[in-house]
Amino acid sequence: MRRSLIKMVRDKIDAGVLPLDAPVKLWLGTGSGQPCTVCGQRVLADEMEYEPQYNERGIVIRLHSACHRLWEAERRRRRHASHDC
C-alpha cells in the first residue's frame, strides 16, 4: 500500500529533507523530468514544477503542484503551532 502524500511530506520534514522556513525565491516552470522531492515521481514536461530556492543550503527541491501545496500547508501548520507554545 502506497503512503499518502501528506505522510510523505511529514516524513521528509521530520528527516530534514524539506525545510520549515520559507524559501528565498520560488521558481515555477514546466517539468524538467527530474524526480519530485516528496513523491519521487518525475515531474513531466506537461506538468508545472516548483523549485524553492535556499541559497545558503545548496539544496535542490523539485515538487509537483500538489506536493508543493501539501508541503506549504504542513510548513505553515507547524510554524503556526510552534508559535502557539
C-alpha positions in Angstrom: 0.0 0.0 0.0 1.4 3.4 -1.0 1.8 6.0 1.7 -0.3 9.1 1.4 1.3 12.3 0.1 0.8 14.2 3.4 2.6 11.3 5.2 5.5 11.6 2.7 5.6 15.4 3.3 5.6 15.0 7.1 8.3 12.3 6.9 10.5 14.5 4.7 10.1 17.5 7.0 11.0 15.3 10.0 14.0 14.0 8.2 15.2 17.5 7.3 14.8 16.9 3.6 12.1 19.6 3.4 12.7 22.7 5.4 10.1 24.6 7.5 11.4 28.1 6.8 10.3 30.0 3.7 12.5 29.9 0.6 14.5 32.9 -0.6 12.8 32.5 -4.0 10.3 30.2 -5.6 10.8 29.2 -9.2 7.9 27.8 -11.3 8.2 26.3 -14.7 7.5 23.3 -16.9 8.6 20.0 -15.5 12.3 19.0 -16.0 11.8 15.3 -15.9 13.6 15.2 -12.5 12.0 13.4 -9.6 9.8 15.2 -7.1 11.4 15.6 -3.7 8.1 14.5 -2.0 6.7 11.6 -4.0 9.7 10.5 -6.1 7.8 10.6 -9.4 9.2 12.5 -12.3 7.8 16.0 -12.9 6.9 15.7 -16.6 7.2 18.4 -19.2 3.4 18.8 -19.3 3.3 19.5 -15.5 4.2 22.5 -13.5 7.4 22.2 -11.4 8.0 24.2 -8.3 11.6 24.8 -7.2 12.0 26.6 -3.9 15.5 28.2 -3.6 17.5 28.1 -0.4 20.8 29.9 -1.2 22.7 29.2 2.0 22.0 25.5 2.0 22.7 24.5 -1.6 19.8 22.0 -1.6 17.7 21.3 -4.6 14.0 20.7 -4.2 11.6 20.0 -7.0 7.9 19.5 -6.5 4.7 18.7 -8.3 2.0 21.3 -7.8 0.0 19.0 -5.4 3.2 18.1 -3.5 4.1 21.8 -3.2 0.6 22.7 -1.8 0.8 20.0 0.8 4.4 21.0 1.8 3.3 24.6 2.1 0.2 23.7 4.2 2.2 21.5 6.5 5.1 24.0 6.8 2.6 26.8 7.8 0.7 24.5 10.2 3.9 23.5 12.0 5.3 27.1 12.1 1.9 28.3 13.5 1.8 25.5 16.1 5.3 26.4 17.3 4.2 30.0 17.8 1.2 28.9 19.9 3.5 27.3 22.6 
